Amino acid sequence: KDLSALCNIILNKVEEFDAEQLFHIPVLEQYPDMEKKYLEKVETPMDFRTIRNNCVENYQVIGDLQEDLILVFRNCCSFNKVNSPYWKYAVEIWENLNQIFVNALVEMGIDLPRRFKAF
């Protein structure tokens, strides 16, 4: 199966979870006035559009996508205060990542790695 196609299916599912569209485009594009403050706390900004347009074609394994998606949510949690609305929102989507990956693999008829369980 085509890794890029799988990545795009997973990205579509993750984007659906992000109903507020906080992670769809770069933070600094949404909030350019925050650049200095943001880059003091976030070393590698990441968002869904950047993943889709710049990263997917270079992925070697599905774990590469998982790492970049986790980076999106980790950045949000690093920048925002613990238990703030943004922090909670990022964690909520982050906690659903595993199931999103499982659902996409099942949908594409790909055997699940042993560490995954379909629910």
C-alpha positions in Angstrom: 0.0 0.0 0.0 1.1 3.5 -0.7 2.5 5.2 2.4 1.6 8.7 1.2 -2.0 7.7 0.7 -2.1 6.2 4.2 -0.6 9.4 5.6 -3.1 11.5 3.9 -6.0 9.4 5.2 -4.6 9.7 8.7 -4.1 13.5 8.3 -7.7 13.9 7.1 -8.9 12.0 10.2 -6.7 14.1 12.6 -8.0 17.3 10.9 -11.5 16.2 11.6 -10.7 16.0 15.3 -9.3 19.5 15.1 -12.7 21.1 14.8 -11.3 24.5 16.0 -8.6 24.2 13.2 -5.9 25.3 15.6 -3.3 23.0 14.0 -4.3 23.3 10.3 -1.8 26.0 9.4 1.4 27.3 11.0 0.9 29.1 14.3 3.1 32.0 13.2 0.9 32.4 10.1 -2.2 32.6 12.4 -0.5 34.8 15.0 2.5 36.6 13.5 2.8 38.9 16.5 3.7 35.9 18.7 6.7 34.9 16.7 9.5 35.9 19.1 7.7 34.5 22.2 6.6 31.3 20.4 10.1 30.6 19.0 11.6 31.0 22.5 9.6 28.0 23.6 9.1 26.0 20.4 12.2 24.8 18.6 10.5 23.1 15.6 7.1 24.5 14.7 4.8 22.0 13.0 1.3 22.0 11.7 -0.9 19.8 9.5 -0.4 21.8 6.3 3.3 21.7 6.6 3.1 17.9 7.2 0.9 17.4 4.2 2.8 19.7 1.8 6.4 19.3 2.9 6.8 16.1 4.9 4.6 13.3 3.7 6.5 12.6 0.5 9.7 12.1 2.5 8.4 9.7 5.1 10.0 6.3 5.0 7.7 4.7 7.7 4.4 5.5 9.2 6.2 6.3 12.5 7.6 9.5 10.8 4.0 10.9 10.5 3.3 9.9 14.0 6.4 11.8 15.2 5.4 15.0 13.4 1.8 14.8 14.6 3.1 14.4 18.2 5.4 17.4 17.6 2.3 19.5 16.7 0.6 18.7 20.0 3.8 18.7 22.1 4.6 22.3 20.8 1.1 23.4 21.8 1.5 21.9 25.3 5.0 23.4 25.6 3.8 26.9 24.7 0.6 27.0 26.6 0.1 26.6 30.4 -0.8 23.2 31.7 -4.5 22.7 31.9 -5.2 25.8 29.8 -7.9 25.4 27.2 -5.3 25.1 24.4 -3.2 22.6 26.3 -6.3 20.5 27.1 -7.5 20.7 23.4 -4.1 19.5 22.2 -3.9 16.6 24.7 -7.4 15.5 23.8 -6.5 15.1 20.1 -3.1 13.6 21.0 -4.8 10.9 23.1 -6.9 9.9 20.1 -3.9 9.6 17.7 -3.4 5.9 18.3 -7.0 5.0 17.6 -7.0 7.3 14.5 -3.9 5.3 13.2 -5.6 2.0 13.9 -8.8 3.0 12.2 -6.9 4.2 9.1 -5.0 0.9 8.9 -8.1 -1.2 9.3 -9.9 1.0 6.6 -7.1 0.4 4.2 -6.9 -3.4 4.9 -3.4 -3.2 6.3 -2.4 -5.7 9.0 -2.0 -4.0 12.3 1.4 -4.2 14.0 1.2 -6.4 17.1 1.4 -3.5 19.5 -1.8 -2.1 18.1 -5.2 -3.5 19.0 -8.4 -2.7 17.0 -11.3 -1.8 19.2 
